C-alpha cells in the first residue's frame, strides 16, 4: 500500500510517503489507520462524492481519506461539545426551573413523563411492556400504538427512579438533541466529507433546524434522531461485497432500536433511503454492476431479522387491544402552508409568533420554516453540484417530501387555494394514513444538512486544488452560510409554572382508599387540556390507576362502529362530558335522578374508589355539580377535595341520595 505525497500546489510528487505496513511515529500510525479504513470500505464512502469525473477524483482522493471511528481529535471533541452546549441552551428553562413545564405542549410532556415511568416499571416489576391499564382504566392503552419510547425509557430507568420522571424527561429531551448532533457530525465527518467544518455545519442544520426545535417543545421522541445518520450510513454500506450477513445484522439492529423510539421517523427515513438507493442504482448500474447483488443479499438479511423481531410488537400495535386504524381525518389534513417554507418559525431568532401561528397548526408543528436564505442556498448548491448524481437525488427527494407535506389541499399564506396536493391521493393508503403530512417537511432538514456539508466540502476541495481561488471561495461560502443560518438560530424553549402534584398523591395518602382493583377519578378526567393526572400516576410509579387518558385510542362511535380511527381521549361518557363542559365555562344543567344514575354507572364502569378535584378554573362549579350528583359533599385532604365513593361503587344496591333525601 502506498500513499502519494503532494506539494504545496496540490500536485502529486510521485513519492511514496508511507512504506508498506511500516509504522514509526504517531503521524504514521494515523496515516496507517486511515489507509486501512479506506481499504475496507473506500468505494461505499464515495457514493456521496462531489467529484465530477475520474481525473478530479484521483486528484483529491488522498485529501479525502477518513479518520477511523475510534480516533477522536480535539476538534471532534469540541464539535461534539458544541452540540451539547446548544442543546443545553435550548432546554435551559426546564433545567433552571424544575417546577415548570413546557408552555406550548404541556400535555405531551406529561404523557412522556408517564411513559418514562412505564419503562421503569417494566424493568423493576417485570410488567408487560406493550399494554397498560394504569391509564384509561379499565380499557387501558396500547403502548406500541402510542410511541412508548421503550428504547429510551428502559435505559433511563435509574434516573427515573432516583430523580423522578420529570427530571428524566429533561434528560431525555436534552440528550436527544445532543446525541443527534454528535451522531450526524461523526457520520458526516467519517463517511461523507473530509472537512470537519463541513460536517459540523451540516450536523448543525440537521439537528437544530426550526422543525427540530419546534418539536423539542413537546416531542422528545421525534427529536431523538441520533440513529438516523447511522441508518443512512449502514444502508449505503450494504453494497460492500462479502459482508452481507454482518452489514444486514448491523442495519437490522439500528432499525429495531429506532422502532422503539419512533416509528414515524423510521418510516420517513426508509422512504427517503428507498428513493435514494433506487436513483443511485440507476445511475451507477453500468459503472458498478457488482453492487446490486451484495446490496440485495444484505437487505434480505436486514428484512428477515427486523421482521422476525418486530412481528409480535407490530401485531400488538395494529391488531392488539386498544389498537386503531389510522389517524383522525382532521389530523390527516394537517398540511404545511406553502408560504411557511420561506418564513421563519417562532423558535428562530428571526421569527415572529403571530406570523408563524398563521402558517402552522400549532407551535410544535412548524415543520417547513426554512427561511429565504436557506432555501436560496439549498437550490444554489443543487445547481452548483448538479453534475453529482447523489446531490441531485437528494434534491429530488427533498422536493417530493415538500410536495407530500402540503397535505390534501394546498394552503398559501393561510388561504386555501383549492388546488389538491399530492397527499390527496396518498392519505388513505394503509400506513400512510397514520402519518401527519406536515411532518414530511421535517424530513427535509437532514437532506439540507447533508447537501450543505457536501457544498462546504466542495468549496474546500476547490480551495485546495485551485489555491488562487482561496479568498473569493471562502468569503462567498462563509457569507452564504452565515446569511442562511444566523436567522434560523434557535431560541430557548418557553415554560410556565406547572400545577404541583397534590400532597394526597406524593404523601401516599391515596393508598388508604385505592387498592389494585380500583382507580382514581380526577375532575375533569385527563385529556389534552388537563393532563395533570398523568403526572400523578407517573409520580407513584404507576401504582395508581387513573380513569381517562390523553393518548391515542380507537374511536368508538355507536353511529359508525366501523370507524376505528384514532382519537386523543377515551369515548365520551355522561359524567366526563358534563364536567368538561362545566370547566369550559358552560352553565350547570339541572341535576336529575337520571343524571345521578348515569354518574353511578360511570363510576362503576371506572371501578372508582375516590373522585378528586384540585383547585383550578371553575373548581367551585365542578365541586357543586359532583356533590349534587353523588348526594354528599367532599372532604378536603392533602390538597384535593375528595369524594369516597367505594360504598356506592361496590354495593350493587347503593344509589346516590337525591336532594330531598339528604
C-alpha positions in Angstrom: 0.0 0.0 0.0 1.3 3.4 -0.9 0.2 6.9 -0.1 1.4 9.5 -2.6 2.8 12.9 -1.4 1.6 16.2 -2.7 3.4 19.5 -2.9 2.0 22.9 -1.9 0.1 23.3 -5.2 -1.7 20.1 -4.7 0.2 18.2 -7.5 1.5 14.7 -6.9 5.2 14.3 -6.2 5.1 10.6 -7.2 6.8 9.7 -3.9 5.6 7.1 -1.5 5.5 8.8 1.8 4.5 5.7 3.8 6.4 2.5 3.4 4.2 -0.6 3.3 3.0 -1.6 6.8 5.8 0.4 8.5 4.7 2.5 11.4 7.3 4.5 13.3 5.5 7.7 14.6 2.1 8.8 15.8 1.6 10.5 12.4 2.5 7.3 10.6 0.0 5.4 12.8 -2.8 7.8 12.0 -1.9 7.5 8.3 -1.8 3.7 8.5 -5.2 3.7 10.2 -6.7 5.9 7.5 -5.2 3.7 4.8 -6.6 0.5 6.4 -10.0 2.2 6.7 -10.0 3.1 3.0 -9.0 -0.4 2.0 -12.0 -1.9 3.8 -14.7 0.5 2.6 -13.3 3.0 0.2 -15.9 2.5 -2.5 -19.0 2.8 -0.4 -17.7 6.0 1.1 -17.7 7.7 -2.4 -21.4 7.4 -3.1 -21.9 11.0 -2.0 -18.7 12.2 -3.6 -18.9 15.6 -5.1 -16.3 14.8 -7.8 -17.5 15.2 -11.4 -15.0 12.9 -13.2 -12.3 10.3 -12.5 -9.5 12.8 -13.0 -10.9 15.0 -10.3 -11.4 12.0 -8.0 -7.7 10.9 -8.4 -6.5 14.4 -7.8 -8.2 14.9 -4.4 -8.7 11.4 -3.1 -5.7 11.4 -0.8 -7.0 14.6 0.9 -10.4 12.9 1.4 -9.3 9.9 3.5 -11.5 9.5 6.6 -10.4 9.1 10.1 -11.4 5.8 11.8 -14.3 6.0 14.2 -12.1 5.3 17.2 -9.9 8.3 16.6 -11.2 11.5 18.1 -9.2 14.6 17.8 -9.6 17.8 19.9 -11.6 19.3 17.0 -14.0 16.4 17.2 -14.4 16.7 20.9 -15.0 20.5 20.5 -17.6 19.9 17.8 -19.5 17.3 19.9 -19.3 19.6 23.0 -20.8 22.4 20.9 -23.9 20.3 20.2 -24.3 19.5 23.9 -24.0 23.2 24.6 -26.7 24.2 22.1 -29.0 21.5 23.4 -28.5 22.8 27.0 -29.1 26.3 25.8 -32.4 25.4 24.1 -33.7 23.4 27.1 -32.2 25.6 29.9 -35.5 26.9 31.1 -36.6 23.4 32.0 -33.4 22.8 34.0 -33.3 26.2 35.7 -37.0 25.9 36.8 -37.7 22.3 37.7 -41.2 23.3 38.8 -42.0 24.5 35.3 -43.4 22.7 32.3 -43.4 23.4 28.5 -45.7 26.3 27.7 -46.8 25.2 24.2 -47.2 21.4 24.8 -47.6 20.5 28.4 -49.9 17.6 27.6 -47.2 15.8 25.7 -44.7 16.4 28.4 -47.0 14.9 30.9 -47.6 12.0 28.5 -43.9 11.2 28.1 -43.3 11.5 31.8 -45.9 8.8 32.2 -44.2 6.7 29.5 -40.8 7.1 31.3 -42.5 5.8 34.5 -43.8 2.9 32.5 -40.4 1.9 31.2 -39.0 2.0 34.7 -41.9 -0.3 35.9 -41.2 -2.7 33.1 -37.7 -3.2 34.5 -38.4 -3.1 38.2 -41.7 -5.0 38.2 -41.5 -7.0 35.0 -44.8 -5.8 33.7 -46.0 -6.4 30.1 -44.3 -3.6 28.0 -46.8 -3.3 25.2 -50.0 -2.6 27.1 -51.0 -0.9 30.3 -54.2 -0.5 32.3 -52.7 2.2 34.6 -54.1 4.8 32.2 -57.6 4.9 30.8 -58.7 2.3 33.3 -60.3 -0.2 32.7 -59.8 -0.2 28.9 -56.1 0.6 29.1 -53.7 1.9 26.5 -51.9 0.2 23.6 -48.3 1.2 24.3 -47.0 0.2 20.8 -49.6 2.5 19.2 -48.6 5.4 21.5 -44.8 5.8 21.0 -43.9 4.2 24.2 -40.2 5.1 23.7 -39.1 1.9 25.4 -35.7 2.2 23.8 -35.2 5.3 25.8 -37.3 4.8 28.9 -35.6 1.5 29.8 -32.1 2.9 29.8 -33.3 6.0 31.7 -34.8 3.9 34.5 -32.1 4.7 37.0 -32.7 8.4 36.5 -36.4 8.0 36.7 -36.2 6.1 39.9 -33.6 8.4 41.5 -34.9 11.8 40.4 -38.4 11.2 39.2 -40.0 11.2 35.7 -40.0 15.0 35.5 -36.2 15.2 35.6 -35.9 12.1 33.4 -37.9 14.0 30.8 -35.4 16.8 30.8 -32.6 14.3 30.4 -34.5 12.6 27.5 -35.1 15.9 25.6 -31.6 17.4 26.1 -29.8 14.2 25.4 -31.9 13.6 22.3 -30.7 16.9 20.8 -27.1 16.5 21.9 -26.7 12.9 20.7 -28.4 13.6 17.4 -25.9 16.4 16.7 -23.0 14.2 17.7 -24.2 11.3 15.5 -24.7 13.5 12.4 -21.2 15.0 12.9 -19.5 11.7 13.3 -21.2 10.1 10.3 -20.7 13.1 8.1 -17.0 13.5 9.0 -16.2 9.8 8.9 -18.1 8.8 5.8 -19.2 11.6 3.6 -16.9 14.6 3.9 -13.3 15.1 4.9 -13.7 18.6 6.2 -14.7 18.7 9.9 -16.1 22.2 9.4 -18.3 21.0 6.6 -19.5 18.1 8.8 -20.2 20.5 11.7 -22.3 22.8 9.6 -24.3 20.0 8.1 -24.9 18.4 11.5 -25.9 21.8 13.0 -28.6 22.2 10.4 -29.9 18.6 10.7 -30.1 18.8 14.5 -31.2 22.3 15.2 -33.4 23.2 12.2 -36.5 25.1 13.1 -38.6 21.9 12.8 -36.4 20.1 15.3 -36.5 23.0 17.8 -40.3 23.3 17.5 -40.8 19.6 18.2 -38.4 19.9 21.1 -41.3 21.8 22.7 -43.1 18.6 23.5 -42.0 15.7 21.3 -38.6 14.3 22.5 -39.3 11.0 20.6 -39.3 13.0 17.3 -36.1 14.9 18.0 -34.4 11.6 19.0 -32.9 11.2 15.6 -29.4 10.0 16.6 -29.9 6.7 14.8 -31.0 8.3 11.5 -27.4 9.1 10.3 -26.3 5.7 11.4 -29.1 4.0 9.5 -28.2 6.1 6.4 -24.6 5.1 6.6 -25.3 1.4 7.2 -27.8 1.3 4.4 -25.2 2.6 1.9 -22.7 0.1 3.3 -25.0 -2.8 2.3 -23.4 -2.9 -1.1 -20.0 -3.9 0.3 -19.1 -7.3 -1.1 -18.6 -10.4 1.1 -20.2 -8.7 4.2 -23.9 -9.3 3.6 -24.6 -11.0 6.9 -22.6 -8.6 9.0 -24.0 -5.5 7.3 -27.5 -6.8 7.3 -27.5 -7.6 11.0 -26.0 -4.2 11.9 -28.7 -2.3 10.0 -31.4 -4.6 11.4 -30.2 -3.7 14.9 -30.5 0.0 14.2 -33.9 -0.3 12.7 -35.2 -2.3 15.7 -33.8 0.2 18.1 -35.4 3.1 16.2 -38.7 1.3 16.0 -38.9 1.5 19.8 -38.2 5.2 19.8 -40.4 6.5 17.0 -41.8 4.6 14.0 -42.8 7.7 12.1 -39.2 8.9 11.9 -38.1 5.3 10.9 -40.8 5.2 8.1 -39.8 8.6 6.7 -36.1 7.6 6.7 -36.9 4.3 5.0 -38.9 6.1 2.2 -36.1 8.6 1.6 -33.5 5.9 1.5 -35.6 3.8 -0.8 -35.8 6.5 -3.4 -32.1 7.4 -2.9 -30.8 3.9 -3.4 -33.1 3.3 -6.4 -31.9 6.5 -8.0 -28.2 5.8 -7.3 -28.5 2.2 -8.7 -29.9 3.6 -12.0 -27.0 6.0 -12.3 -24.3 3.5 -11.2 -25.5 0.2 -12.6 -23.2 0.1 -15.6 -20.1 1.5 -14.0 -20.6 -0.6 -10.8 -22.6 -3.7 -11.9 -21.4 -5.7 -8.9 -23.1 -3.5 -6.2 -26.6 -4.8 -6.6 -26.1 -8.4 -5.6 -24.4 -7.8 -2.2 -26.8 -4.9 -1.5 -29.9 -7.1 -2.0 -28.4 -10.0 -0.1 -27.6 -7.8 2.9 -31.0 -6.1 2.6 -32.6 -9.5 2.8 -30.8 -10.3 6.0 -32.0 -6.9 7.4 -35.6 -7.5 6.4 -35.8 -11.1 7.8 -34.1 -10.1 11.1 -36.1 -6.9 11.6 -39.4 -8.5 10.8 -38.7 -11.5 13.0 -38.0 -9.3 16.0 -40.8 -6.7 15.3 -43.5 -9.1 14.2 -45.1 -9.5 17.6 -44.8 -5.9 18.8 -46.3 -4.7 15.4 -49.1 -7.2 15.7 -50.0 -5.7 19.1 -49.8 -2.2 17.6 -52.1 -2.9 14.7 -54.3 -5.7 16.0 -54.0 -5.8 19.7 -56.3 -4.3 22.4 -57.0 -0.6 22.0 -55.4 -0.6 18.5 -56.7 1.9 15.9 -56.7 2.2 12.2 -55.2 5.4 11.0 -55.3 8.9 12.4 -58.5 11.0 12.5 -59.5 12.7 9.3 -58.7 16.2 10.5 -55.2 15.2 11.6 -54.5 13.7 8.1 -55.4 17.1 6.7 -52.6 18.9 8.6 -50.5 20.2 5.7 -47.7 22.6 5.7 -48.5 26.1 4.4 -46.6 26.7 1.1 -45.7 30.2 2.4 -44.0 28.7 5.5 -41.1 27.3 3.5 -39.6 30.8 3.1 -40.7 32.1 6.5 -39.2 31.9 10.0 -40.6 29.9 12.9 -41.4 31.2 16.3 -38.4 29.3 17.6 -35.9 31.1 15.4 -34.3 34.5 16.3 -35.8 36.0 13.1 -39.2 34.5 13.7 -42.4 36.2 14.6 -45.0 34.4 16.8 -48.0 36.0 15.1 -46.8 35.2 11.5 -45.8 31.6 12.4 -49.1 31.0 14.1 -51.0 31.8 10.8 -48.7 29.4 8.9 -48.9 26.3 11.1 -51.4 24.2 13.1 -49.6 24.7 16.4 -46.1 25.7 17.8 -45.0 22.1 17.8 -45.7 21.5 14.1 -43.7 24.3 12.5 -42.0 21.8 10.2 -41.4 23.7 7.0 -39.9 27.0 8.2 -36.5 27.2 6.4 -36.4 30.9 5.5 -35.5 32.6 2.3 -31.7 32.4 2.9 -31.5 28.7 3.4 -34.0 28.0 0.5 -31.8 30.1 -1.9 -28.6 28.5 -0.6 -30.0 25.0 -1.0 -31.1 25.4 -4.6 -27.9 27.2 -5.3 -25.9 24.3 -4.1 -28.0 21.9 -6.1 -27.3 24.0 -9.2 -23.5 24.2 -8.4 -23.2 20.4 -7.8 -25.7 19.4 -10.5 -23.1 17.0 -12.0 -23.1 14.9 -8.9 -25.9 12.3 -9.1 -26.2 11.9 -5.3 -26.8 15.6 -4.8 -29.5 15.6 -7.5 -31.1 12.6 -5.9 -31.2 14.3 -2.5 -32.7 17.4 -4.1 -35.4 15.3 -5.8 -36.3 13.6 -2.5 -36.5 17.0 -0.8 -38.9 18.2 -3.4 -41.0 15.0 -3.1 -41.2 15.4 0.7 -42.1 19.1 0.3 -45.0 18.1 -2.0 -46.2 15.4 0.4 -46.0 17.8 3.3 -48.5 20.2 1.8 -51.4 17.9 2.7 -54.5 17.1 0.7 -55.2 20.8 -0.3 -52.5 23.4 -0.9 -52.6 26.4 1.5 -50.8 29.6 0.7 -50.3 32.2 3.5 -53.3 30.8 5.3 -55.6 30.8 2.3 -57.0 27.5 0.8 -56.1 27.7 -2.9 -58.5 24.8 -3.8 -55.6 23.0 -5.5 -55.4 19.4 -4.5 -52.0 18.3 -3.2 -50.1 15.1 -3.7 -51.3 13.9 -0.3 -54.9 13.9 -1.5 -54.2 10.6 -3.3 -51.9 9.1 -0.6 -53.6 9.9 2.8 -56.0 6.9 2.7 -53.3 4.3 1.9 -52.6 2.0 4.9 -49.6 3.0 6.9 -49.6 6.4 5.2 -53.0 7.1 6.9 -51.1 7.1 10.2 -48.7 9.8 9.1 -49.2 13.6 9.7 -48.5 15.1 6.3 -46.9 18.3 7.5 -44.1 16.2 9.2 -42.8 15.2 5.8 -41.3 18.7 5.7 -39.4 17.9 8.8 -37.6 15.1 6.9 -36.2 17.7 4.6 -33.9 19.2 7.3 -31.4 16.3 7.3 -31.3 16.4 3.5 -30.5 20.1 3.6 -27.8 19.4 6.2 -26.2 16.7 4.0 -26.2 18.9 0.9 -24.8 21.8 2.8 -22.0 19.6 4.2 -21.2 18.4 0.6 -21.2 22.0 -0.6 -18.8 23.2 2.1 -16.6 20.1 1.2 -16.7 21.0 -2.4 -15.6 24.6 -1.6 -12.7 23.2 0.5 -11.7 21.0 -2.4 -11.8 23.9 -4.8 -9.6 25.9 -2.5 -7.1 23.1 -2.2 -6.9 22.3 -5.9 -7.0 25.9 -7.0 -5.2 28.0 -4.4 -5.7 31.2 -6.3 -9.4 31.0 -5.6 -8.9 30.6 -1.8 -10.0 34.1 -0.8 -13.1 34.5 -3.0 -14.4 31.0 -2.5 -14.0 31.1 1.3 -15.7 34.6 1.5 -18.6 33.6 -0.7 -19.2 30.3 1.0 -18.9 31.7 4.5 -21.2 34.6 3.7 -23.9 32.4 2.2 -23.8 30.0 5.1 -24.0 32.8 7.7 -26.8 34.7 5.9 -28.8 31.5 5.7 -28.2 30.1 9.1 -28.0 33.0 11.5 -31.7 34.0 11.2 -32.5 30.3 12.0 -30.6 30.3 15.2 -32.8 28.6 17.9 -34.3 30.4 20.8 -34.9 28.8 24.2 -38.0 26.8 24.9 -40.7 28.7 26.9 -42.0 27.3 30.1 -44.7 28.1 32.6 -45.3 27.2 36.2 -46.9 23.8 36.4 -49.5 22.7 38.9 -47.8 20.7 41.6 -48.6 17.1 42.2 -51.0 17.3 45.3 -49.8 16.1 48.6 -52.6 13.5 48.5 -50.6 11.7 45.9 -47.0 12.5 46.9 -47.6 11.5 50.6 -49.1 8.2 49.6 -52.4 9.1 51.3 -54.3 7.8 48.3 -53.3 4.3 49.2 -55.7 4.4 52.1 -58.6 4.5 49.6 -57.4 2.9 46.4 -56.3 -0.7 46.0 -55.1 -2.6 43.0 -58.6 -3.2 41.8 -59.8 0.4 41.8 -59.0 3.7 40.2 -58.8 7.4 40.9 -61.2 9.6 39.0 -60.0 13.1 38.7 -62.2 16.1 37.8 -62.1 16.7 35.0 -60.9 13.4 33.6 -57.5 13.8 31.9 -57.4 14.9 28.3 -55.3 17.2 26.1 -56.5 20.3 28.1 -56.0 18.7 31.6 -53.1 16.2 31.6 -52.1 16.6 35.3 -53.4 13.2 36.4 -50.9 11.5 34.1 -48.2 13.1 36.1 -49.8 11.9 39.4 -49.8 8.3 38.1 -46.2 8.7 36.9 -45.2 10.1 40.3 -46.4 6.9 42.0 -44.5 4.7 39.6 -47.8 3.6 38.1 -49.0 2.2 41.3 -52.1 4.4 41.0 -54.6 3.6 38.3 -56.5 6.6 36.8 -59.6 6.8 34.7 -59.5 8.8 31.5 -56.4 9.5 29.4 -54.6 11.7 27.0 -53.4 9.1 24.5 -54.2 7.7 21.0 -57.2 5.5 21.4 -59.7 3.9 19.0 -62.8 5.9 18.2 -65.9 4.1 19.5 -68.8 5.7 17.7 -72.1 3.9 18.1 -73.4 5.5 14.9 -70.4 4.2 13.0 -68.9 1.1 14.6 -66.6 0.5 11.6 -64.8 3.8 12.4 -61.6 2.8 14.3 -59.6 5.9 13.6 -57.6 7.3 16.5 -58.9 9.9 18.9 -56.9 11.7 21.7 -59.2 10.8 24.6 -61.5 8.0 25.6 -65.0 7.8 24.2 -67.5 10.2 25.7 -69.3 9.3 28.8 -72.0 11.3 30.5 -70.0 12.3 33.6 -66.8 13.2 31.9 -68.7 15.1 29.2 -70.7 17.1 31.8 -67.6 18.0 33.9 -65.6 19.0 30.8 -68.5 21.2 29.7 -68.6 23.0 33.0 -64.9 23.5 33.1 -65.1 25.1 29.6 -67.5 27.7 31.1 -70.9 26.3 30.2 -73.7 26.6 32.7 -74.5 23.8 35.1 -77.5 21.8 33.9 -80.3 20.6 36.1 -79.2 17.6 38.2 -81.9 15.0 37.9 -82.2 11.4 39.1 -81.4 10.3 35.6 -78.1 12.1 35.7 -77.3 10.7 39.1 -77.9 7.1 37.7 -75.6 7.8 34.7 -72.9 9.1 37.1 -73.2 6.0 39.2 -72.9 3.8 36.1 -69.8 5.7 35.0 -68.2 5.3 38.4 -68.9 1.6 38.4 -67.5 1.4 34.9 -64.3 3.0 36.0 -64.4 1.0 39.3 -63.7 4.2 41.1 -62.5 4.3 44.7 -62.3 8.1 45.0 -63.2 11.2 43.0 -60.8 14.1 43.5 -60.8 17.7 42.5 -57.8 20.1 42.7 -58.0 23.9 42.8 -58.4 25.1 39.3 -60.5 27.1 36.9 -64.3 26.7 37.8 -63.5 24.3 40.6 -66.4 25.6 42.7 -68.8 24.8 39.9 -67.4 21.4 39.4 -67.5 20.7 43.2 -71.1 21.8 43.5 -72.1 19.6 40.5 -70.4 16.5 41.7 -71.8 16.9 45.2 -75.3 17.2 43.7 -74.7 14.1 41.6 -73.4 12.0 44.5 -75.6 13.3 47.2 -72.8 14.3 49.6 -70.1 16.9 49.9 -66.3 16.1 49.7 -63.7 16.4 52.3 -60.5 18.5 51.9 -57.4 16.4 52.4 -53.9 16.6 51.0 -54.6 19.5 48.7 -57.7 17.9 47.0 -61.4 17.7 47.5 -62.2 14.1 47.9 -65.4 12.0 47.5 -65.0 8.5 48.8 -67.3 6.5 46.5 -66.3 3.0 47.4 -69.6 2.2 49.1 -71.6 3.5 46.1 -69.4 1.6 43.6 -69.0 -1.7 45.4 -72.6 -2.1 46.7 -74.9 -3.1 43.9 -78.0 -1.8 45.8 -76.4 1.7 46.6 -77.9 4.7 45.0 -76.9 8.4 45.2 -79.1 10.4 47.5 -81.5 12.8 45.9 -81.5 16.4 47.2 -84.7 15.9 49.1 -83.4 12.8 50.8 -80.4 14.5 52.4 
